[in-house]
């Protein structure tokens, strides 16, 4: 049984920092070899061989959630090998199993995130000349989210000079690889959920509901070699395909049962 953290750099980061080549080497979290049956003959029919082993690391590193990312992955695999005679190849079978770790005994505080989006609140434009008038308000119910429960909230279109084409919620992973000499940070989309289609009614709350997908999300993790963080984008598409985007950093945790 083996648990590994694997990291890789995006194409834009390769060659920028020589120190990265050492820091992105795979990190072994756990490695256990166990003989479950002595040599001998196996009778015809189905033979069940029970086994068990503790999921504990030999180093000071804890176990992390199973996570399938783009530049960071945490995977735990179980490999069974049956060795046969000298003239026969061994039979191998490998499978992945899921580990959930990092449970907290007490749920953190859940502050609500109210927001108001207007041309004046946009950060990526130098002036609002030519920007159509609009006003969106709403809230995310919490910034610190239980990974087992959906993200929730609401958005309200109060006014817009141009018709609305759609409103979407985008979940983004932010993966950081590196060391003290430098870091490579990359954001990639996990999933996109459309919550409104067409020019919606004004002053009507539109619910936000997004389930965090297993394997592609994990609890927010920060170590000396890598970080896994998450953000939510509220994306409003106007009829002429102009985009209005508001970003919300969030933190994921897992409470004890």
C-alpha angles and dihedrals in degrees: 000000000000138000120196140176111210124191135185136179125242117245091256092057102045110107096015097095121026089195090067093072091071096038095054095057113122115273115220110216100176138000124180129171115193131178106217099178136024121235116280143097124310114219123234117275130033117335119193118202112187121210140168138180135178119258096228129134124231093215133058091264116105125224115268131210117274104262134175108201136157100248100010126044132175114196136170118200135186118207124191120196126187112193116209135184124316093264095049129073118239117258113240131191125176130185138168123238128195124245122195113195141158100062115175121216094220126038113242121241114282108219115191117236112218116188140188120194120197133145088264093055095055113110103194098064127076096210137009096226108129093013111124117240117257140152126201125174135176144110146250109229093227142002093206106059134195103234090217092058129065124258108252141184140106142258127207126198104214098173142342131180090209128048118261120241099187145330119223139183115217124195113208131190118213110202122188124192126180147070141252091300094060147319137232112214123190132176121205134174119256100181142341123214122192110217099175135028126197132355099331128205117274122249094013116127112237112203121235114215124165128162116214106238116234119243091016093065132042137167113297105275132193125180136155092266105034145009131204114198135161139218137184123219123201104208121193115190117201122211091260089054095254111148129224112193132186120187126213121185111214135187122221124208138166120225124214116262 
